[in-house]
Amino acid sequence: MNSLKVIGKKAYAVWCTAWFVLPFLTSYPFFRLLIAKPNRYRHAHNLNRMWAKFQLRMYLMPVKVKGLELLNPSQKYIFAPNHSSYIDIPMILAAVPGFLNFVGKKSLTKVPLWGKIYDTLYISVDRDSPISSAKAYIASKKSLQEGRSVVIFPEGKISPESGSKLLPFKDGPFKLAIEQQIPVVPITMPYNHLFLPDVKGKLIIRYHPLEMIIHAPIPTTGLTLQDVETLKAQTFALIQETLDQKNHEHEHRNPTAAGALSPAGI
């Protein structure tokens, strides 16, 4: 039985990896064509969204999205999701409409083939560099002023206790939201770390249904920079409470190990 579980997990990991890589390689020439000129960037982003949706579908697991009806298509937002896995960005790409701009770590620009696409379409930041952080802040502000919503992970990196306990939030997203008078939209993704955990030196993929909760936008109209801590604390509490609730539900539903493709062995 244990051997069957191991074989099942390895087979599923190979399946998912193939459906991540093959569609990207197939669409890569189109990506390079679309990122050649700025007036094509929106189309490149849409192609990126198609890739994200297709790969998630091919992972053969349910993906539930709640709260899309709370978003106004004509409104710009700063989306503030928890960060627990490398599947976070594809999840947001697939679920959240609009020409989004992501703020991600500088190392993403060094990924073979994909790095050039990310560096062209989105914003990279070295969080250990004050200069890089300042440039990313300016680029995010410009993006909002041009009508493009921004996705910023306020934790800044994946928590060692991802999916359970949030890291302290950075001020940047909330300062930017107040300066630009843009609503903040908290997003909770409670199970991404069970599907694709961040384990250094290892690729671990385990079947698990995924869920995204898009919370009601938090308005910033009339707030000043003195309200940064309050806005940050409100967003943090909302996401943490949702994670606590989902963890409790998960433990209640899964008191013992499940099938061969379940994440119980993580």
N, C-alpha and C positions, 0 to 999 in steps of 0.2 A: 504493500500500500504506500509506504514511504517513497519507494522508487517511482511509483506512478505519479505521486505528487511532484517529485523533483523533475521528472520528464515533462509533466504538464506545465509547470512554471517556466521551464526553459523554453519549451515550444511557444508558449504565449509571449515570452520576452522577444524571441526571434521574430514572431509574427508582427508584433508592434513595431519593432525596430525597422523591419522591412517596409511597413506602411508609413513610417516616418521618412525614410530615406528615398524610396523609389519615387513617390510623387514629387518630392523636392528636386531630385535630379532631372526628372522629366520636364518640370516647369522652369528649371534654372535658366535656360537660354531666354525665356520670356522675361524672367526677372531682370536679367542683364540689359535687355532691350528697354524695359520700362524704367529702370533707374538711370538711364543715360541722360534724360532730360527732366528738369523739375516739373514741367507740366504733365508728366506721366506718373508722378509719384503716387497720386491717388489710385491709379489703376494698379500699380505695383502693390499697394496696401490691400486692395481688393483681392488680388491674386493670392496674397499672403493669407487673407481671411479664408479663401476657398481651400487652400492647403490645410489650414488649421481645422476647418470643418470636416474635410475629407478624412484626415488622419484620425480625428476623434471618433468618427463613425466607424472606421475600420478597426478600431480597438475593441469593438463589439461589446461595449458596456453602456449602460444608461447614463445620460448626462442631463441632469435636471437644472433648469435656470429659473429662478424666481425673481420677480421685481422689475422686469423689463418695462412693464406698463407705467412705472413710476418716472421714467425718463421722458423728457420733452425733446423730440428730434431737432428742434431749432435752438436748443440751449447748449451752451458750452459748459463742460464740467471738468473738475479735477477728480479723477477716479482714484480712490485710495484702497487698494486690496491688501489683504494679508499675503505674505510671501512664504510658501512652504515647499515649492517644487519647481522644476524646470517646465512642468506642464502648465504653469500659471499663465504665461503669455499666450500660448495657443488657446487656452480656455477663454481668456478675455477677448482675443481676436475673433473667436468663433461666435461669442455670445453678444458682445456689446457693439451696437451699430455705430456708424460714423467713421470719419477719417481720423483715427486716433494717432496720438504720438506717445511713444513709450520712453520713459527714462530708465535705462538699464546700465548695468555695470560695464566698464570699459572692456573687460575680457571677452564680451560677446562679439566685439568687432574683430577678434582674432580667430574666431571659429572658421575653419576652411570653408570657402564658398559662401556660406551664410553670412560671415562677418562683414563683407563688403555691402551686402544688401541691408543689414541692420544699420551699419554706419551711415548709409545714405538716407534711409527712410526715417530713422529715429534718433534719439538723443542718448549718447553714452556719457558715463561719468566715472571718474576714479574718485571714490568717496574718501580716499586718504589724501587727496590733493585739494587744498582750498581753492586753487586756481581753476581746476577742473569742475569743482562743485559750483563755483560762481558762473562759469561758462554755461553749465547745464541749466542753471537757474534762469539766466538771460535767454537761453534758447527756448526754455519752457514758456517764459513770459511772451516771447515773440510768437510762439505757436498759438497760444490762446488769443492773442491780438489778431491773428490771421484767421481765427474762427475754428481752430483745430483743438479738440479736447485732448487732455494730457492724462496719461496713466503713470502714477508715481507710487512705488511701493514704499510706504512711510517707514517700514522697518530698516530699509536700506540693504538688507541681505536676508538669506534664509536662516531662520532661527534653529539652533540645535534642538529645540523643543517644538519644531514646526508642527502646526496643526493643533497644538495644545496651548502653549504659552507664547504670546507675542513678545518680540523684542521691543524696547522703548522706541517710540516714534521720533523721527527727525522733525525739526520745525519747518523745513523747506516747503512741503506741499501746502501747509496751512497758512504760512506767511504769504505764499504766492496767491492762494485762494482769496485771502483778505485784501491784498493789494489790488487784485484784479476784480474783486467783488464777484467771484465765480463760486457757485455751489460746490461743496465737497460731497462726493458719493462714496460712502464706505462699501466695500465688497468683501464678503466672507466666502472663502473656498475651504471647506472643512476637511475634505478627504483627499486632496491632491497628493499629500505626502504619503498616503497609503498606496496610491497607484505608482508614483515615481518618486521614491524617497531620495533625498540628497545624501548620498553615501560616497565619500571621497574614494576615488580609485575603483569604484564598482558601478556597474549598470544593473539596477534592480527594477524590474517592472512586474507588478502584480495586479491581476484583475481586481477592480473595485469600482462600483458605481460612483460617479462624481456629481457634485452639486455646487451651484453658485447662487449665493443670495445677494441680490443687489438691493441695498437699503435705500430708504427715502433720502433724496438729496438734502443736505444741511445748508440752508442759505447763509450767506455771509454779508448780505446787504446791511450796511450800517455798522459793521464790525470794524475795529481798528486793530493795529498790531498788538495792542495790549490784550486782545482776546485770543491770541495765538494758542496759549496754553489751554484755555477753556475749550476751544475748537478741537485741538489735538486730543485732549482728554475725553471729549464726547465721542469722537470717532474711535479711539482706542477701546473705550468701554463697550461700545456697541458691537464691535467685531469680537472682542474677547468674550463677552456674554454669549454671543452666538456660537463661538467655538466650544465653550463650556457646555452649552445645551446640546450641540451636535455630538460631542464626545460622549455625553451621557446617553443619548439615543443609540449611538453606535455600540456602546458597551452593553446596553440592554438588549439590543437585537442580536449581538454576537457574543454570547457568554462563553462559547467554546469554539475551537477551531472548526472552520467550515470546509469547503471543498478544495480540490487540488489547486485551483487558481486563486484561492482567497489570499488576502494579505496577512493571515493570522501568524505566519511564521516570521514576520519582520522583527 
